[in-house]
Amino acid sequence: MSEQAEIDARSPASGRGAASPPILKTELLTVRFGGLTALSQVNFQVQRDEVRAVIGPNGAGKSTFFNCLTGVLRPTSGRILFNGDNITGMPSNAVSQRGIARSYQITNILPNASVFENVRIAAQSRRHAWNMIGHHNDFADINEKAESALNSVGLLGKAGELAANLSHGEQRNLEIGIALATEPLLLCLDEPTAGMSAAETHETMQLVKRIAKDLTILIVEHDMEVVMGLASAVTVLHYGEILAEGSPAEIQANARVQEVYLKI
């Protein structure tokens, strides 16, 4: 059996939940920048209600992979299937409308708008049309969704504050709230604890655990304590290819992963 076949056979997707189709799947996903291959024929899938972590050393292709999934980059070849539909090459706004939301490595908020307004704008983005007669009801519905998203991330009490005045950890969590306001089926978190203190990291981990009860989550994260504490399954990328997949314990025990990434 080839190494990739062994990986596929041992993938968490082939066990629990394998009877239902994956919410996200890539087939031979490849991205080239001139002569550089950033992703090479990546076959990957995530089951519904799973928390999947993607890890790997710098230059492994993690950001390129995330950018392809969320419509920021168009793959050179291969396919991306989400909720049964082919979304390959769709622009990011169309991917978002399909139900994929993401956060970024660098906080991406409107600093001079209120916390509430940041989230309200995201909730309103789900409206395809504006009915002038029913706009008051629309506002009430959007406001309710925004308040619910802020409540989910523990920021409802700071709804009226300027986003710029939040702590770094609160701003990162606001970004998660903005993503939640779009009512996603899949939430992609790009290093959600980057730059946080130990206390903020712990709070964000608890937040992700809470929202994961009703949501599929894909997370890129360098902090291995965060990965091992949150993920039900882990995929390791190395030079644009899948090196290994498995449970957190299996990944920690994998000699090849230890050699190229964990340095145990």
HUCORCOR-V463481 format. One record per pair of residues at least 12 apart in sequence whose ideal C-beta (glycine too) atoms are under 7 Angstrom apart, sorted by sequence separation. I is the first residue (numbers start at 0). J is the second residue. D is the distance in whole Angstrom. If there is no record, write none. Layout:
((I/J/D) (I/J/D))
This chain:
((67/79/7) (191/203/6) (218/230/7) (232/244/7) (233/245/7) (243/255/6) (27/40/4) (28/41/4) (74/87/6) (84/97/7) (232/245/7) (242/255/6) (243/256/5) (232/246/6) (233/247/6) (242/256/6) (27/42/7) (73/88/5) (82/97/7) (154/169/7) (235/250/6) (25/41/6) (26/42/6) (81/97/6) (82/98/7) (175/191/7) (191/207/7) (25/42/6) (230/247/6) (233/250/4) (242/259/7) (25/43/5) (81/99/6) (123/141/5) (154/172/7) (70/89/5) (122/141/5) (153/172/7) (154/173/6) (24/44/4) (70/90/5) (71/91/6) (152/172/5) (171/191/6) (227/247/5) (23/44/6) (70/91/4) (152/173/7) (204/225/6) (208/229/7) (226/247/7) (235/256/5) (23/45/4) (38/60/5) (69/91/6) (119/141/6) (122/144/4) (154/176/6) (200/222/7) (207/229/6) (237/259/5) (21/44/4) (22/45/6) (37/60/5) (41/64/7) (70/93/7) (119/142/7) (122/145/5) (152/175/5) (21/45/6) (22/46/7) (70/94/4) (152/176/4) (171/195/7) (204/228/6) (21/46/5) (22/47/5) (38/63/6) (69/94/6) (151/176/7) (200/225/7) (204/229/6) (235/260/7) (37/63/4) (38/64/6) (119/145/4) (122/148/7) (118/145/4) (149/176/5) (167/194/6) (168/195/5) (191/218/7) (19/47/6) (148/176/5) (151/179/6) (167/195/7) (168/196/7) (186/214/6) (188/216/6) (192/220/7) (190/219/6) (191/220/7) (16/46/4) (69/99/6) (115/145/6) (118/148/5) (185/215/5) (186/216/5) (187/217/5) (188/218/4) (189/219/5) (190/220/6) (192/222/6) (16/47/7) (68/99/7) (118/149/6) (148/179/4) (168/199/3) (172/203/6) (175/206/7) (179/210/7) (184/215/7) (190/221/6) (12/44/5) (69/101/5) (148/180/4) (171/203/7) (185/217/6) (30/63/5) (192/225/5) (12/46/6) (115/149/7) (168/202/7) (172/206/6) (7/42/7) (114/149/7) (145/180/6) (168/203/7) (65/101/7) (144/180/6) (30/67/6) (40/77/7) (28/67/6) (114/154/6) (30/72/6) (114/157/5) (115/158/4) (30/74/5) (31/75/5) (114/158/5) (115/159/7) (29/74/6) (30/75/5) (113/158/7) (117/162/5) (28/74/6) (29/75/5) (113/159/6) (114/160/5) (29/76/5) (113/160/7) (29/77/5) (113/161/6) (114/162/5) (27/76/7) (28/77/4) (113/162/7) (27/77/4) (111/161/7) (112/162/6) (26/77/6) (28/79/7) (114/165/7) (25/77/6) (26/78/5) (110/162/5) (111/163/6) (25/78/7) (109/162/6) (110/163/4) (153/206/7) (25/79/5) (108/162/5) (152/206/6) (24/80/4) (117/173/6) (121/177/5) (125/181/6) (124/181/6) (125/182/6) (23/81/5) (118/176/5) (122/180/4) (22/81/7) (114/173/6) (118/177/6) (121/180/4) (151/210/6) (22/82/6) (117/177/6) (121/181/5) (108/170/6) (118/180/5) (20/83/7) (106/170/5) (106/171/6) (108/173/6) (108/174/6) (107/174/6) (106/174/6) (108/177/7) (102/174/5) (102/175/6) (102/178/6) (101/178/7) (100/178/4) (100/181/5) (100/183/4) (99/183/6) (98/183/5) (104/189/5) (95/181/6) (98/184/4) (99/185/5) (100/186/5) (101/187/4) (102/188/5) (103/189/5) (104/190/5) (98/185/6) (100/187/7) (102/189/6) (99/187/6) (101/189/6) (102/191/6) (104/193/6) (82/184/6) (69/187/6) (68/187/6) (65/187/6) (65/189/6) (65/219/6) (61/219/5) (50/211/5) (22/184/6) (23/185/6) (22/185/6) (53/217/7) (49/215/6) (50/216/5) (51/217/5) (52/218/5) (53/219/5) (48/215/6) (47/215/6) (50/218/7) (52/220/6) (45/215/6) (45/217/6) (54/226/6) (64/236/7) (52/226/5) (61/236/6) (60/236/5) (52/229/7) (59/236/4) (52/230/4) (59/237/5) (50/229/6) (51/230/6) (54/233/6) (59/238/7) (60/239/4) (50/230/5) (55/235/6) (50/231/5) (51/232/5) (52/233/5) (53/234/5) (54/235/6) (55/236/4) (56/237/7) (49/231/6) (55/237/6) (49/232/6) (51/234/7) (53/236/6) (43/234/6) (22/215/5) (43/241/7) (41/240/7) (39/239/5) (41/241/6) (38/239/5) (39/240/5) (37/239/5) (36/239/6) (56/259/6) (56/260/5) (55/260/6) (54/260/7) (11/231/7) (11/232/4) (11/244/7) (10/244/5) (11/245/7) (6/241/6) (9/244/7) (11/246/7) (9/245/6) (6/243/6) (6/244/5))
